[in-house]
Structure formats: structure tokens, C-alpha cells
Amino acid sequence: MRPVLRRCAMRTVLWVAIASAVGIGVATRPSRAATPEETIAGAARKVVKLYGAGGVRGLEAYQTGILVSAEGQIVTVMSTVLDSDEIACVLDDGRRFPATLLGMDPRRELAVLTIAGEDLPFFALNELDRVAVGTRIFALSNLFGVAVGDERVSVQHGIVSATVPLEARRGAYEAPYQGDVYVLDCTTNNPGSPGGALIDWRGRLIGVLGKELRANDSGIWLNYALPADEVWRGVRDIRAGETQPEIRESTVKAFDPLLLGLVLVPDLLDKTPPFIESILPGSAAAATHLQPDDLLIAVGGKSVASRFAVQRALGVLAEGDPVRLAVVRNGTIMDMDLGPRPSEAQK
């Protein structure tokens, strides 16, 4: 080695030693960023396939869920798939577990399930800041039910096209949540997609894919996701017990809403939405200013989707328990307290 080069090398070694001794940072080669394939593989292990009710009137019996705890808590969207005595959950590695419904958030239309798992991979939920329009994303879901065992869920890539209030419906059903959602430029409004994971290119969970809905103004199918901060709030409320777990209809005696002064639209079709047809004068319902055409969406924090579901949810309450309803009126969710549940002997 030439003398000049030797002196430079010695100075470099001496400088590194001094820097280490006094705590001065020495530049190192940055760690390699994960490839898109590695990001997808890591996220897919935290996504599950769910199977429950369906198969009639064009209703699919499957959708997607997201692991949010190592002990097996799963967040997904509320739907008819969960209206079943038996809900099956299949992990990315093909393992199959029975799932139990822990609770629902009717405002955000979220549900939390539990399985008997241990040390499972999961997405950490927190009050993450909203991502910007133009953010590149991956959408992972059991699209069209293609994955049934250890097959990986489907993945689409795209961007967040916009952030807008959700104003949407499907048939007579109007979405109760009208906060902001992410509109996506990839097609996620297909069977099996609801409840899927929306992640950024670093693998962070930034949203949950929504159910199949059409925009109120244009009638087009929406590709959207509920932002992660809203998902975090919904899961937090369910874990805190601020919503009620599902009670199976086989163990509950239906309660007649007429005892509260509510006349509901008859169940002419399966799952007819529980619109109020009329209010009996002088009743508890009249005192709370409920109105005809109000749509009942929850009883005591429990989601209801039909007249019979209302009767069943009221039947869960004991005599004297408070009757708290949530209704949609002109696109706004309103909470109503009808006082204590009366005795059926008053018929």
C-alpha cells in the first residue's frame, strides 16, 4: 500500500473508533425494503375466509375477515353470512376453526368474531392517520370464494382515488354509516370481498373493504373501504362491551313491537327491512317521536335487518330493561330511548 493510502486507511479506522466511543452515528448500509410479493405474503397470513349463512335469493355464504389479535379476534363486516348458528373460519395455512360472534357495531357495520387460536399473525389496530389520495394500495380478499383451503386470497393493486362520505344503498337497504370512506380504483364490489384487508405498500392495514353497495346519486357499484381509524373505534367499542353479542333465535322468544306502539312493515319477503309503518297514539314510541318510514337498524346496540330480527332482539331484553333503538331518518342515525320494556301480560 502506498504511504498516502496507508495513512488514509489508518485515519478512517481511528475515526470510526472515536465515533463509536463518543456515540456518533456511523453510516451503515440501509436494510433492504420488502418486495411487493413479500408484503402481500405477510399480509395474506393475517386474512381469513369466513363461511356461514347464504345460498338463497342470490346471497353468498362466504366473505373475508382480518385477524386483529394473536388470540384469534377477527374483524369483518356485518352481513347475512354471519346470521348462522355455525360460522367457519379458514386460515391462510388451511387450518379450520369454528368462529363465535363477539359483537357488532351497527353504525359502522362491523362485527368481531373469535376463534380458539394462539400466537396467530395479526394486524395491529390503532388510530392511524388517514392516507392521502393517490396512495398505492393492495386489496386482499376471498374474491368469488376462490380460496377454500390453504390457497392464498386474491390480491388487487391500485390507488386511493378519493375520500368521500358514503351515501349508498342496495335495493331498499340504505347504509347507516355516512362518514368518509376511501374510494378505490380496483374492483372490490364482488362476492367474497367484504371484510377484506386494504393495505399500503409497506403492509400496514389502512382499511377494511366494504360490502356491495350502489352510490345513491349515480347508481354505480362502489369500490370502497372503511378507514382504519374507524375500524379501530368500532373494534374498541365491541371489545369494551358497548354492543351486545348475537343471541340465537332458537333460544329467544319473540316480543311483539305493538306493546311499544310500533307497527312495522310486514315481512312480505325474506329479510324485508324493518321500516316503521305507523305509531300508536299515546304509546312509548309516540312519546319518543318515532315516525312512519323510520328504518330500525339496531335494538340495544344489536343490529336488526328484518321485522322478525326486531322481535327477536326485543325478546332478549328482560321485563323492565331499557329499550334503546337506533333508526335512520333522512340519512341520519338517531338514538331513541323508549323506557323500560313492558310485560307481555299487557297484551
Secondary structure, 3 states (H helix, E strand, C coil): CCHHHHHHHHHHHHHHHHHHHHCCCCCCCCCCCCCHHHHHHHHHCCEEEEECCCCCCCCCCEEEEEECCCCCEEEEECCHHHCCCCEEEECCCCCEEEEEEEEEECCCCEEEEECCCCCCCCCCCCCCCCCCCCCEEEEEECHHHCCCCCCCCEEEEEEEEEEEECCEEECCEECCCCCEEEEECCCCCCCCCCCCEEEECCCCEEEEECCCCEECCCCCECCEEEEHHHHHHHHHHHHCCCCCCCCCHHHCCCCCHHHHCEEECCCCCCCCCCEEEEECCCCHHHHCCCCCCCEEEEECCEECCCHHHHHHHHHHCCCCCEEEEEEEECCEEEEEEEEECCCHHHC
